[in-house]
């Protein structure tokens, strides 16, 4: 399953050119959310996950998955990830912990990439997973380390060190 399929919850490839999430203008709708939450959420989502990932998710949106796309854009990204109380790096640490504990490996892989985009180092990711081993169990941490190691080995995920 691709990241886009995981994020839409479809489990199957969607028809290209499916409908986009409702109310792309960002105003409040009957479903709730603060005015501008969709627009703010889409901006933060792109900054954290990258344009390529978000573009795939939007492209694979269907009538079935549009309400879910709207929900995660407004609430996860437009409300929670946009709050001022924690840095994006801190939010990434919490997210990695939750996803690893729940053994949501595809989402974990996506958020390892996001954690690097949010400034976490390989060492910090390892520390999060070590902490996880104590509180959520060694088997969960073992799988999380395997996922993180695979993602961090992907070309372009970890920035190359600049000239000294």
C-alpha positions in Angstrom: 0.0 0.0 0.0 1.4 3.4 -0.9 1.5 6.4 1.5 -1.4 8.0 -0.4 -3.5 4.8 -0.1 -2.6 4.6 3.6 -3.5 8.2 4.2 -6.8 7.9 2.4 -7.6 4.7 4.1 -8.6 3.2 0.8 -6.2 0.2 0.7 -6.7 0.2 -3.0 -5.4 2.4 -5.8 -8.0 5.1 -6.4 -9.1 6.3 -9.8 -6.8 9.1 -11.0 -8.6 12.5 -11.2 -10.9 11.7 -8.2 -12.7 14.5 -6.5 -10.7 16.8 -4.3 -11.4 17.4 -0.6 -14.4 19.6 0.1 -14.1 23.3 0.5 -10.5 23.9 -0.6 -11.0 27.6 0.2 -10.6 27.0 3.9 -13.8 28.4 5.3 -15.7 26.8 8.1 -18.2 24.1 7.0 -21.0 22.2 8.6 -18.5 19.6 9.7 -16.8 22.1 12.0 -13.3 23.4 12.3 -12.1 27.0 12.5 -12.2 29.3 9.5 -9.0 28.8 7.4 -8.3 25.4 9.0 -8.3 23.7 5.6 -5.9 26.2 4.0 -3.6 26.3 7.0 -3.7 22.5 7.2 -2.8 22.0 3.6 0.1 24.4 4.0 1.4 22.7 7.2 0.8 19.2 5.7 2.9 20.1 2.6 5.7 21.6 4.8 5.8 18.5 7.0 5.1 15.7 4.5 6.4 17.3 1.3 4.5 18.3 -1.8 5.0 14.9 -3.6 3.3 13.0 -0.8 0.4 15.5 -0.5 0.0 15.7 -4.3 -0.3 11.8 -4.4 -2.9 11.8 -1.6 -5.0 14.6 -3.3 -4.7 12.9 -6.7 -6.0 9.6 -5.2 -8.9 11.2 -3.4 -12.3 9.8 -4.3 -15.9 10.5 -3.3 -15.4 7.9 -0.6 -12.1 9.3 0.8 -12.8 13.1 0.4 -14.4 13.5 3.8 -11.4 11.7 5.4 -8.9 13.9 3.5 -10.9 17.0 4.7 -10.9 15.7 8.3 -7.1 15.1 8.4 -6.3 18.3 6.6 -8.5 20.5 8.8 -8.0 18.8 12.2 -4.7 17.0 12.2 -2.8 19.6 10.2 -4.9 22.7 10.4 -5.7 22.5 14.1 -3.3 20.2 16.0 0.0 20.5 14.0 -0.6 24.3 13.7 -0.9 24.9 17.5 1.9 27.0 19.0 2.5 24.9 22.2 5.0 22.4 20.7 7.6 22.7 18.0 7.2 20.5 14.9 10.2 18.5 16.1 8.5 17.8 19.4 5.2 16.9 17.6 7.2 14.5 15.4 8.7 12.8 18.5 5.2 12.3 19.9 3.9 11.1 16.6 6.7 8.6 16.1 6.1 7.2 19.6 2.3 6.8 19.0 2.7 5.2 15.6 5.4 2.8 16.7 3.4 1.9 19.8 0.4 1.2 17.6 2.6 -0.7 15.1 1.3 1.5 12.2 4.4 0.8 10.1 3.4 2.6 6.9 2.4 5.8 8.8 5.5 5.4 10.9 7.7 5.4 7.7 6.0 8.5 6.4 6.5 10.2 9.8 10.2 9.2 10.0 10.6 11.1 6.8 8.6 14.0 8.2 10.6 14.0 11.4 13.8 14.5 9.4 12.1 17.4 7.5 11.2 18.8 10.9 14.8 18.8 12.0 15.2 15.5 13.9 18.5 13.8 13.6 19.0 10.0 13.2 20.3 10.1 16.8 17.2 11.8 18.1 15.0 9.3 16.3 17.0 6.5 17.9 16.5 8.1 21.3 12.8 8.3 20.8 12.7 4.6 19.9 14.8 3.6 22.8 12.5 5.5 25.1 9.6 3.7 23.4 11.2 0.3 24.2 10.9 0.9 27.9 7.3 2.2 27.9 5.7 0.4 25.0 7.7 -2.8 24.7 10.8 -4.1 23.0 8.9 -5.8 20.1 7.3 -2.5 19.1 10.6 -0.7 19.3 12.3 -3.5 17.4 9.9 -3.1 14.4 10.1 0.7 14.7 13.9 0.6 14.5 13.6 -1.7 11.4 11.2 0.8 9.7 13.3 3.8 10.6 16.5 2.2 9.4 15.0 1.4 6.1 13.5 4.9 5.7 16.7 6.6 6.7 18.7 4.6 4.2 16.5 5.9 1.3 18.3 8.3 -1.0 17.6 11.9 -0.1 15.9 11.3 3.2 18.8 12.4 5.4 20.5 15.6 4.1 24.1 15.3 3.2 26.4 17.3 5.4 27.4 20.6 4.0 31.0 21.8 3.5 32.8 22.6 6.7 
